[in-house]
Structures are given as C-alpha cells and as structure tokens.
Amino acid sequence: MSALSRLRGIVAARSVRGRIRVAGQASFGRGVRIGRGVRIDVARGASLRVGGGCSMGAGCRVTVCGGTVELGEGSMLGENCTVIGQREIRVGERTRLGEGVTILDFGPAPTDTERPTRVQPLHAASVIVGPDCVLGTRAALGPGVRLRGAGRVEPGVVLGGLAEPLLAGCDAPEVGVRAGCDAPAVGVRAGAAGSSLGLGEPKRADGTGE
C-alpha cells in the first residue's frame, strides 16, 4: 500500500491532494490537511511526524533527507513553504508559517576564502521553533535557530547560519524578531543585497548528495 493510500486511511480523501513518497518512517495525526501540489519525501532512515490538525497549503515541500522533522499539532504551513531536514527540525504546536517560509537545518560553512561557498562542505544544526510562534511571509530559518514559544519573525527576515554569508554589502542588518530568538540568529532586511538563498537540491552535511 502506498504512503498516500495509508494517509487517506487517516484523513478525509479530499484533504490529501499532494505527492507523498516515504522510504523511512512517517506518522500523521488525525485531521491533517494537505493542499494541492504538496510534496512530501522521507528518505530511508529518516523520520517525519505530523501532529493532528496540521495543515499544509498548496505547493508546500517537506523533504526529510535524514534525522527527524516534526510538525506539531495544529501547526499551519502557508502556501509554498519549504521544510528540508538533515538532522532535526521541530515546529511547535499551533505555530503558523506564512506564505513562502523556508526552514533548513543545514547550510554552507565557508572556511576557505579561496573556494566558492557552493563547493564547500555543509554543516547541520537543529532548528527548534516553539509553540504559538508566527513566521512572516518569506521568512527563512537556517541551522542552529531556536525560537522560544510565542516568538515572531517579521516577513522577509533570514535567521541562522544561512544569514551569515549574506551580510556582505548589507548595511545595518535588522533582527526583526519580537520575542526570544537565541543566538546565532542574525536578521537581514528583505530585499537587501545578496539576500537570495539560492536553494537547490539538498546535500548531506558531509557534502555528498542525497
């Protein structure tokens, strides 16, 4: 039985409109809603847990290359959100992700100034988002971010390891976080020079492919 068929045994068939491929482990609570065009991929040895009442808007992508991704009960992913995990991503209960939010627990760790960042090894670090948080439209969280309960990230702000190489040429970066966000988070204004994430297909933290 396919993962999609198993999921339809848990939620109403009309609530499942995406593509689901599971080689690892995946569990879905009651009342999960999956919008049109959603893509869920869980690699062998990886784990996905989706709490009851969670909803994923149209066009969302959830990819678990390794480790664990957990979406808490009642959490909501707006349209076209991207969640890609290599080690650990946890989104708390009732947390809301605005349209186009990106969460990654891996990213470049430039150590050699003579080599392009894109060819250097990746590093991975857990991303923990507490309950009742709000992430604004097109915000992005990178490796190492820990957002305490009821925290708020402003639209377009980039936090975490992915932000560090983006600071070049950006004057007076703004944090844009209203409630408890632990270091090493750094915010970058939306539209600032060099603020494109340039996301491609994920590699493992050791620099190899999926």
C-alpha positions in Angstrom: 0.0 0.0 0.0 1.4 3.4 -0.9 2.1 6.2 1.6 -0.7 8.2 0.0 -3.2 5.3 0.5 -2.2 4.9 4.1 -2.6 8.6 4.8 -6.0 8.6 3.2 -7.0 6.0 5.8 -6.3 8.6 8.5 -7.8 11.8 7.0 -10.6 12.6 4.5 -9.5 11.7 1.0 -10.4 15.2 -0.2 -7.9 16.6 2.2 -4.9 14.8 0.6 -4.0 16.3 -2.8 -0.2 16.0 -2.9 2.6 13.6 -3.7 3.9 11.5 -0.8 7.0 9.3 -1.0 8.1 7.5 2.2 11.2 5.3 2.3 11.8 5.9 6.0 9.2 6.4 8.8 6.2 8.8 8.7 3.3 9.3 11.1 0.3 11.5 10.6 -2.2 12.6 13.3 -5.9 12.9 12.8 -7.3 15.8 10.8 -4.2 16.6 8.8 -4.9 18.6 5.7 -2.6 18.5 2.7 -3.2 21.0 -0.1 -2.9 20.7 -3.8 0.6 20.1 -5.2 2.2 19.4 -1.8 5.3 17.2 -2.0 6.4 15.1 1.0 9.6 13.0 0.7 11.1 10.9 3.6 14.4 9.2 2.8 15.4 5.8 4.2 16.5 6.1 7.8 14.7 9.5 8.2 11.5 10.2 10.2 8.6 12.6 9.7 5.9 13.2 12.4 2.9 15.4 11.6 0.6 16.2 14.5 -3.1 16.1 14.4 -4.8 19.1 12.8 -1.7 20.3 11.0 -2.4 21.9 7.6 -0.1 22.3 4.6 -1.0 24.9 2.0 -0.8 24.4 -1.7 2.7 23.9 -3.2 4.4 23.2 0.1 7.5 21.0 0.1 8.6 18.8 3.1 11.8 16.8 2.5 13.4 14.7 5.2 16.9 13.7 4.0 18.0 12.5 7.4 17.2 12.8 11.1 13.7 14.0 12.2 11.2 16.6 11.1 8.3 17.2 13.5 5.3 19.4 12.8 3.3 20.0 15.9 -0.4 19.6 16.4 -2.4 22.4 14.9 0.6 23.9 13.1 -0.1 25.6 9.8 2.2 25.9 6.8 1.1 28.6 4.3 1.3 28.1 0.6 4.7 27.3 -1.0 6.5 26.8 2.3 9.7 24.7 2.2 11.0 22.5 5.1 14.1 20.4 4.4 15.8 18.5 7.2 19.1 16.7 7.5 19.3 16.5 11.3 16.4 17.9 13.3 13.6 20.4 12.7 10.8 20.8 15.2 7.9 23.1 14.7 5.8 23.6 17.8 2.0 23.3 18.3 -0.2 26.0 16.8 2.8 27.7 15.1 2.0 29.5 11.9 4.3 29.8 8.9 3.4 32.5 6.4 3.4 32.0 2.6 6.8 31.1 1.2 8.6 30.5 4.5 11.8 28.3 4.3 13.2 26.2 7.2 16.5 24.4 6.7 18.7 22.7 9.3 21.8 22.7 7.1 23.8 25.3 5.1 27.2 26.3 4.0 30.0 26.8 6.5 32.7 28.7 4.5 36.2 28.0 5.8 38.3 28.5 2.7 38.2 32.0 1.3 39.8 30.8 -1.9 37.0 28.4 -2.8 33.4 29.2 -3.8 30.9 28.6 -0.9 28.8 26.3 -3.1 31.6 23.7 -3.3 32.5 23.7 0.4 31.0 21.2 2.9 27.7 21.8 4.5 27.1 21.9 8.3 23.9 20.9 10.0 22.4 22.0 13.3 18.9 21.5 14.9 16.2 24.1 14.3 13.6 24.3 17.1 10.6 26.6 16.8 8.4 26.7 20.0 4.6 26.6 20.2 2.4 29.5 19.1 5.1 31.2 17.1 4.4 33.2 13.9 6.8 33.3 11.0 6.1 36.1 8.5 5.8 35.8 4.7 9.0 34.6 3.1 11.0 34.5 6.3 13.7 31.9 6.5 15.3 29.9 9.3 18.7 28.3 9.0 20.7 25.9 11.0 21.0 26.5 14.8 18.0 28.7 15.2 15.9 28.2 18.4 12.8 30.3 18.7 11.0 30.2 22.0 7.3 30.0 22.4 5.1 32.8 21.0 8.1 34.3 19.1 7.5 36.3 16.0 9.8 36.6 12.9 9.0 39.5 10.7 8.3 39.0 6.9 11.4 38.5 4.8 13.8 38.1 7.6 16.6 35.5 7.4 17.8 33.9 10.6 20.6 31.5 11.4 23.6 30.0 9.7 22.3 30.8 6.2 22.3 34.5 7.1 26.0 34.8 7.8 27.3 34.8 4.2 24.6 37.2 3.2 25.8 40.1 5.3 28.4 41.2 2.8 27.2 44.5 1.3 24.2 44.8 3.6 24.1 47.9 5.7 22.6 47.9 9.1 21.1 44.5 9.2 17.8 44.3 11.2 17.0 41.5 13.5 13.2 41.7 13.1 12.3 39.3 15.9 9.9 40.4 18.5 10.3 37.6 21.1 13.1 35.4 22.3 15.3 34.2 19.5 18.5 32.7 20.7 22.0 33.2 19.1 23.4 32.6 16.5 20.4 34.2 14.7 21.0 37.3 12.6 18.4 39.1 10.6 18.7 40.5 7.1 16.3 43.0 5.6 14.1 41.7 2.9 15.4 42.8 -0.5 18.9 43.5 0.9 21.9 42.9 -1.4 22.8 39.3 -1.6 19.7 38.1 0.2 18.8 35.4 -2.3 19.0 32.0 -0.6 19.8 30.2 -3.9 18.2 27.0 -2.7 18.9 23.9 -4.8 18.7 20.2 -4.2 20.0 19.4 -0.7 23.3 17.6 0.0 24.1 15.8 3.2 26.2 17.6 5.8 29.3 15.8 4.7 29.0 17.4 1.3 27.7 14.3 -0.5 24.4 14.0 -2.4 21.2 12.5 -1.2 
